[in-house]
């Protein structure tokens, strides 16, 4: 799954639009859809979780991924453009997590 989401910054808590790509075990985000400049990633494993979170910071349709980040950050908060898109991302990430649980 790929698409634009807005993510909350880890240090300054600002919001940035990024191109996200969900793979078999990782959520990677780039500056744009050209995928030339990777800005960060989170490794998804059996201990990862993804859940809807309350709107804050003027942002709506929020969800959070708890997974191992490359910058020693464990929680990534993202905003989708609408509730349907938010649910698609949550379900897709949960499917990745589920594959790890089924492989036990």
N, C-alpha and C positions, 0 to 999 in steps of 0.2 A: 504494500500500500504506500502511496506517495501523495503529498499535497502540502499546501501552505497551512500553517498554524501560527499563532502568535504565542511566543514563550516568554515567561517571566525570567528576568535576569537573575543570576545567582548572587551577584555582589551588590548591584545598584538597584535591584528590583524594578528596573524599567522593562518595558514590553517591546519585543522585537519580532517582526514577521520573518519567518524562516521556512525553508523548504524541508519537509521531513520525509524520511524514507524508513519504512519498517522492513527489516529483513528477518531471517530465521531466528536470530538471537540478539538483535541490536536495533536501537532507534537512533538514527543519525540525522543531524540537521545541518543544513548548508545555508549560505547567504541567499541563494536563489535556485531555480530549477536546473540551471546549468551544471550543478553539482561540482563546480570547480573549487569552491572554497568551503571545506568542512569546518564548521564552527564548534561542533561537539557531538558526543554520542553517549548513550547509556546502554550497558549490556543487560539484556533480559535473561533471567534464569528462573529457577524454581522458586526462589525467595522473592521475586519481584511481584509488585501489586500495581493495579491501576484502578482509580476510583474517581467518580464525579466529586467536585469540591464546590463550595459555596462561591458565588460571585464575589469578587473583591477588586480593588484597584480600578474600578470603572470597567472591568472586563466581565463578559458573560460567557456561558457555555464552557466552563472550566473543568478540567480534569487533571489529575496528577499521577505521574508514574514514579514509583519508588523502585529504583534499580541502580546498579553501580555505574556512576558517571566517571568520565576520564579526568575531570577536574576536582576529584574528591567530593563531588556533590551527589547526593543520593536521591533527591526529589526534584522532579522536573514538572513545573506547572505550565499547562498549555491552554490556549483558548481557541475553540473552533468557531467557524462563522455562524453555525446554527446548531440546534440540539441534535438534528439527524446526523450531521457530520461528526459531532462529538461522540455519539453512540457508535458510529462506524469505527472510529479510532479505538475507543474503549474495547469493543468486541474483538477487533483485529489483534490488539495487544494481548487481551485475555486468551485468545486462541494460541498465541505464541507461548504464553506461560503454561497453558494446558498441555502443550506438547511435551514440555519438560516433566510435568507431573505424570503423564501417561507412560513416559519412558522409564519410570522407576521399576 
